[in-house]
Amino acid sequence: MRSANADIFNHDTEAADYDRDVLNESDPVRAGYREILGWVIQQAQITPTLRVLELGSGTGNLSALIVSCRELVSVDVSGKMEAVAKFKLRHLAHRRFIKADILEVFRQGLGQFDAVISTYAVHHLTDHEKHQLFELVFACLSPGGRAVFGDLMVLNGSEKEEKIQQYLAKGDQATAQAISEEFFWLLDTAIGDLERLGFQVSTARFSELSYGLVAQKLNLRGNAGPHCDRRHRFLSSSIARYQVWRRRSARLLLDLAGRIRSLCTRSQALETLNRFGNP
Ligand SMILES: C[S@@+](CC[C@H](N)C(=O)[O-])C[C@H]1O[C@@H](n2cnc3c(N)ncnc32)[C@H](O)[C@@H]1O
């Protein structure tokens, strides 16, 4: 399940100029860049004992702000962005880079993480792919762990249309085009998806087009954080895996019912689905 546009948004051709481009915060797409990176690291509460996953690590500007962690796994499709990153991240002794798509990489059995961080990468996934990513992130996070994102976001579909018109009216064709073509997060949809999975969500706004979002995975005792006992971790991660399996099975069932109408009507399938839990 590689994301549909991974090759289009691979930043190999932008790598040489990327760090200079992000300094231009007068560009509405870059506004708040430095501040958002600092906020993501602060909210992720990374300590020397935590295992961290970064999605869409680019030229390493986000991870460069981590003082120390037990292990950092960085994922990006662009080998050229990574070539810039590795010089900035020499202080992180236990760092591993995986050149892969941020959906597909979860097939590699990465294990559990205490924190997942990502800036300006998830908006390259379609809305459906974002939903898939949230499920994968939920399943790989330890109980009490946090996923912290900083990215290009709008509140909902109607705000997206308004913003496109506003930038067109200002003569800023490039920003209007970015909003319409690059799958900026729709915050209300994303928050709903994350909360249904069992995350507690909070957000902060950084510019006209950028927000930060913290998704904290609750555990059975509430928010004990990443240092709860092992039995507890095991129980919560089993429940999380079961929930993902249950949602997938329910969707499969609904799909099957649509295909084999003579054997099982949609309403029968929905009834069964309700017994299994709603996807
Ligand atoms: C706008 S840059 C952000 C880089 C860095 N996180 C930052 O904040 O400066 C987006 C990065 O995501 C990577 N990327 C885009 N789509 C991807 C995908 N589907 N899987 C993995 N990496 C992806 C690009 O190669 C690029 O390095």
The ligand as an ORCA input file, in Angstrom:
! r2SCAN-3c Opt
* xyz 0 1
  C       8.170     19.480      2.314
  S       9.366     18.277      2.694
  C       9.443     18.327      4.470
  C      10.767     17.873      4.991
  C      10.966     18.028      6.507
  N      10.086     17.189      7.250
  C      10.796     19.467      6.902
  O       9.909     19.770      7.713
  O      11.569     20.296      6.422
  C       8.466     16.767      2.399
  C       9.361     15.534      2.519
  O       8.521     14.387      2.470
  C       9.047     13.465      1.523
  N       7.904     12.703      1.030
  C       6.851     13.116      0.265
  N       5.977     12.134      0.080
  C       6.475     11.052      0.743
  C       6.042      9.726      0.933
  N       4.882      9.306      0.422
  N       6.798      8.884      1.652
  C       7.980      9.287      2.187
  N       8.453     10.540      2.055
  C       7.708     11.417      1.360
  C       9.763     14.286      0.495
  O      10.753     13.570     -0.201
  C      10.331     15.394      1.370
  O      11.611     15.069      1.858
*
